[in-house]
Amino acid sequence: MTRQEILSVFADRQARWNAHDADALAADHAPEGSVQSPMHGTRRGRHAIAGSYRALFDAFPDWQFMSDDVIIDGDRVAQAFSAEATHVGDFMGLAGTNRRFRIQGVRIYDMAGGLIQSERRLYDFTSLLIQIGVLRSKPAKD
């Protein structure tokens, strides 16, 4: 894929994120592609990946995904991002807390044939859990 083709894929993905379109987001992945995520573990195959997007939007219906830098090296892509949302639906067995959170992270992709072959999501999952009230942080002692 050319650099411009990859940038086009990621521009289209932003519109899919904004629409909360789980099926369209999953369609960007190869049929046997994989996603590794702190939130959803490892998902293999487009159907399983679509399920992870649906679960995300069910738990956090106002999810906002903001792409920052997209770094391209051949068919490898690193995408810095931030996301924020309110915990409304069931998440990890916990009913919605109505608490907002904001995370920043990086997604690393392997691309081929215009599709995402693999995606690895890296972000501070513990911070997300603290922000929505699942975990409590221990105050530092001076």
Contacts in CASP RR format, 6 or more apart in sequence:
PFRMAT RR
TARGET T0000
AUTHOR 0000-0000-0000
METHOD contacts of the structure
MODEL  1
MTRQEILSVFADRQARWNAHDADALAADHAPEGSVQSPMHGTRRGRHAIA
GSYRALFDAFPDWQFMSDDVIIDGDRVAQAFSAEATHVGDFMGLAGTNRR
FRIQGVRIYDMAGGLIQSERRLYDFTSLLIQIGVLRSKPAKD
1 9 0 8 1.000
1 74 0 8 1.000
1 75 0 8 1.000
1 111 0 8 1.000
1 112 0 8 1.000
1 113 0 8 1.000
1 114 0 8 1.000
3 72 0 8 1.000
3 74 0 8 1.000
5 114 0 8 1.000
6 70 0 8 1.000
6 72 0 8 1.000
6 75 0 8 1.000
6 77 0 8 1.000
6 111 0 8 1.000
7 70 0 8 1.000
7 72 0 8 1.000
9 28 0 8 1.000
9 111 0 8 1.000
9 114 0 8 1.000
10 67 0 8 1.000
10 70 0 8 1.000
10 77 0 8 1.000
10 79 0 8 1.000
12 28 0 8 1.000
13 25 0 8 1.000
13 28 0 8 1.000
13 67 0 8 1.000
14 65 0 8 1.000
14 67 0 8 1.000
16 24 0 8 1.000
16 25 0 8 1.000
16 28 0 8 1.000
17 25 0 8 1.000
17 63 0 8 1.000
17 65 0 8 1.000
18 65 0 8 1.000
20 57 0 8 1.000
20 61 0 8 1.000
20 63 0 8 1.000
22 50 0 8 1.000
22 51 0 8 1.000
22 53 0 8 1.000
22 54 0 8 1.000
22 56 0 8 1.000
22 57 0 8 1.000
23 50 0 8 1.000
25 50 0 8 1.000
25 53 0 8 1.000
26 46 0 8 1.000
26 47 0 8 1.000
26 49 0 8 1.000
26 50 0 8 1.000
26 51 0 8 1.000
26 53 0 8 1.000
27 46 0 8 1.000
28 115 0 8 1.000
28 116 0 8 1.000
29 35 0 8 1.000
29 45 0 8 1.000
29 46 0 8 1.000
29 49 0 8 1.000
29 115 0 8 1.000
29 116 0 8 1.000
29 117 0 8 1.000
29 119 0 8 1.000
30 45 0 8 1.000
30 46 0 8 1.000
30 112 0 8 1.000
30 115 0 8 1.000
30 116 0 8 1.000
30 117 0 8 1.000
31 45 0 8 1.000
31 46 0 8 1.000
32 44 0 8 1.000
32 45 0 8 1.000
32 46 0 8 1.000
33 44 0 8 1.000
33 45 0 8 1.000
33 46 0 8 1.000
33 49 0 8 1.000
33 115 0 8 1.000
33 116 0 8 1.000
33 117 0 8 1.000
33 118 0 8 1.000
34 42 0 8 1.000
34 43 0 8 1.000
34 44 0 8 1.000
34 45 0 8 1.000
34 117 0 8 1.000
34 118 0 8 1.000
34 119 0 8 1.000
35 41 0 8 1.000
35 42 0 8 1.000
35 43 0 8 1.000
35 49 0 8 1.000
35 52 0 8 1.000
35 118 0 8 1.000
35 119 0 8 1.000
35 120 0 8 1.000
35 121 0 8 1.000
36 42 0 8 1.000
36 118 0 8 1.000
36 119 0 8 1.000
36 120 0 8 1.000
36 121 0 8 1.000
37 43 0 8 1.000
37 52 0 8 1.000
37 121 0 8 1.000
38 121 0 8 1.000
38 122 0 8 1.000
38 123 0 8 1.000
38 125 0 8 1.000
39 52 0 8 1.000
39 56 0 8 1.000
39 121 0 8 1.000
39 125 0 8 1.000
39 128 0 8 1.000
40 52 0 8 1.000
40 55 0 8 1.000
40 56 0 8 1.000
43 49 0 8 1.000
43 51 0 8 1.000
43 52 0 8 1.000
56 63 0 8 1.000
57 63 0 8 1.000
58 89 0 8 1.000
58 90 0 8 1.000
59 87 0 8 1.000
59 88 0 8 1.000
59 89 0 8 1.000
59 90 0 8 1.000
59 91 0 8 1.000
59 96 0 8 1.000
60 85 0 8 1.000
60 86 0 8 1.000
60 87 0 8 1.000
60 88 0 8 1.000
60 89 0 8 1.000
60 91 0 8 1.000
61 85 0 8 1.000
61 86 0 8 1.000
61 88 0 8 1.000
61 89 0 8 1.000
62 85 0 8 1.000
62 86 0 8 1.000
62 88 0 8 1.000
63 83 0 8 1.000
63 84 0 8 1.000
63 85 0 8 1.000
64 83 0 8 1.000
64 84 0 8 1.000
64 85 0 8 1.000
65 81 0 8 1.000
65 83 0 8 1.000
66 81 0 8 1.000
66 82 0 8 1.000
66 83 0 8 1.000
67 79 0 8 1.000
67 80 0 8 1.000
67 81 0 8 1.000
68 79 0 8 1.000
68 80 0 8 1.000
68 81 0 8 1.000
68 82 0 8 1.000
69 78 0 8 1.000
69 79 0 8 1.000
69 80 0 8 1.000
70 77 0 8 1.000
70 78 0 8 1.000
70 79 0 8 1.000
70 80 0 8 1.000
71 77 0 8 1.000
71 78 0 8 1.000
71 79 0 8 1.000
71 80 0 8 1.000
75 110 0 8 1.000
75 111 0 8 1.000
75 112 0 8 1.000
76 108 0 8 1.000
76 109 0 8 1.000
76 110 0 8 1.000
76 111 0 8 1.000
77 108 0 8 1.000
77 109 0 8 1.000
77 111 0 8 1.000
78 106 0 8 1.000
78 107 0 8 1.000
78 108 0 8 1.000
78 109 0 8 1.000
79 106 0 8 1.000
79 107 0 8 1.000
79 108 0 8 1.000
79 109 0 8 1.000
80 104 0 8 1.000
80 105 0 8 1.000
80 106 0 8 1.000
81 104 0 8 1.000
81 105 0 8 1.000
81 106 0 8 1.000
81 107 0 8 1.000
82 102 0 8 1.000
82 103 0 8 1.000
82 104 0 8 1.000
82 105 0 8 1.000
83 102 0 8 1.000
83 103 0 8 1.000
84 100 0 8 1.000
84 101 0 8 1.000
84 102 0 8 1.000
84 103 0 8 1.000
85 100 0 8 1.000
85 101 0 8 1.000
86 98 0 8 1.000
86 99 0 8 1.000
86 100 0 8 1.000
87 94 0 8 1.000
87 96 0 8 1.000
87 97 0 8 1.000
87 98 0 8 1.000
87 99 0 8 1.000
87 100 0 8 1.000
87 101 0 8 1.000
87 132 0 8 1.000
88 96 0 8 1.000
88 98 0 8 1.000
89 95 0 8 1.000
89 96 0 8 1.000
90 96 0 8 1.000
91 132 0 8 1.000
92 134 0 8 1.000
94 134 0 8 1.000
97 132 0 8 1.000
97 133 0 8 1.000
97 134 0 8 1.000
99 131 0 8 1.000
99 132 0 8 1.000
99 133 0 8 1.000
100 131 0 8 1.000
101 127 0 8 1.000
101 128 0 8 1.000
101 131 0 8 1.000
101 132 0 8 1.000
102 131 0 8 1.000
103 123 0 8 1.000
103 124 0 8 1.000
103 127 0 8 1.000
103 128 0 8 1.000
104 123 0 8 1.000
104 124 0 8 1.000
105 121 0 8 1.000
105 122 0 8 1.000
105 123 0 8 1.000
105 124 0 8 1.000
106 122 0 8 1.000
106 123 0 8 1.000
107 119 0 8 1.000
107 120 0 8 1.000
107 121 0 8 1.000
107 122 0 8 1.000
108 119 0 8 1.000
108 120 0 8 1.000
108 122 0 8 1.000
109 116 0 8 1.000
109 117 0 8 1.000
109 118 0 8 1.000
109 119 0 8 1.000
109 120 0 8 1.000
110 116 0 8 1.000
110 117 0 8 1.000
110 118 0 8 1.000
110 119 0 8 1.000
111 117 0 8 1.000
126 135 0 8 1.000
129 135 0 8 1.000
130 136 0 8 1.000
130 137 0 8 1.000
END
